[in-house]
Amino acid sequence: MGRTLIDAVLADGELSLVAAVEMPKSPALGTPAGAIKITSDLTTLAQADAVLDFTRPEGTLALLEHAKALVIGTTGFTEEDKDRIAEAAKRIPIVMAANFAVGVNTTYKLAETAARILGDAYDVEIVEAHHRHKVDAPSGTALELGRIVAKTLGRDLSKTASYGRKGDVRERTAKEIGFHSIRGGDIVGEHTVIFAGEGERVEVTVRSQSRLTYANGALRAAKWLQGHPPGLYGMTDVLSL
């Protein structure tokens, strides 16, 4: 994803790449990124008007003191991590999203609309698929879809979520929201929200065929941040949803 972001910035006529940072001991250190080289020195980020962060939670937290504006595409944060990000957003503008692809954010809105119309008469299951190297499950995008549907239906996701099923798991409860994760090969990202009712099934699906969709959305967020005051924003703000 980092290389995709580099390529996207270099191809964008409005942006310039001034720094590219990797973790210490990464094999990418010292390799070219356009006219610059990849480094582990966070102080190089002081040159940037906005920092694009697609790392791991510990990487994001390390960036908070170095960015003038921050686009966070990292997932897997604890509640304490989120509190630290919210505190940093009092000083700098931050766009944080589980997924920056415009199509995925459109899917969020479609899932919300379907949940509002279909209501409790339809069972909700969320299925996501990613490449073999993804380390967290369910994906941040799947969890965000679950949060959106649960909020729309007036449910507490922490009490109604079910993660995979095995063995004698009892009959499905009416308000349960199921999550299922597939990992394999080089799948970029697929998400489906299933609304299963009596006699029909409604499915809202988005399939990402290239990481460039995420990168382009992140660049759009970075441009949007310029001129905005400190605060914690989402792609709903960037896309005026």
C-alpha positions, 0 to 999 in steps of 0.5 A: 500500500505504501508503494501504491501511495508513492506512485499515486502522489508522483502521478498527481499533478497537484501534489509533491512527495517530500518524505517517505518513511518506513520502520527501522530495519525495513528492507525498503530503507534507502530505496528510491521514492521518486526524487527522494529516498525512503528513510526511518527518520520521522523528522523528515515529515516536518516538510509535509503539509499532510502525512498519509498513514497506512501503517500499524497502530504503533506507527500511527501513534508515533506520527502524531507528534510529527504531522501538520495534518494526517490522513489515517488509513490504519486499522486495529486501534484499541480504545486507548489508541483512539483516545490519543488520536482524538487528543491529537485532533485538537491540535491538527486536522485528521481524516480517519477512515476504515477505508478511503475508497470512494466506492466503499464509502458509497457502500457504507451509505447503501448499507445504511439505506438498506438497513433503514428500509428493511429493518429487523425483518432481515438477518444481517451477515457481513462477509469480507475477503483479503489477501493472505498477508492481512493480519487483522480480522475482521477488516476495519471496513467490515467492522465499519459496515457492522457499526453503520448497520447496527446504529441504523437498526438501534443495536449495540454491536458489542452485544449482537456481533457474532464472529464466525461459527463452528459446531453447535452454535444454537439457532441464530438470534433475530438481532445478531450481526454475523462477521466472516473473514476469508484470507487467501492469495492476492485478494485486494478487498471484497465486502458484502453485507447480506440482508436475508429475509423470508423469500428474498435476499438483498446483498450490497457488495463492493470489490476492490480490484486495485489498491489504487482506489484506496490511494486515490481516496487518501489523496482526495482526503489530504487535499480536503484537509488543507485549510480545515481547522483541527478536528477528527474528520471522516470520509463522510466529511470529505465526500459530503455524505 
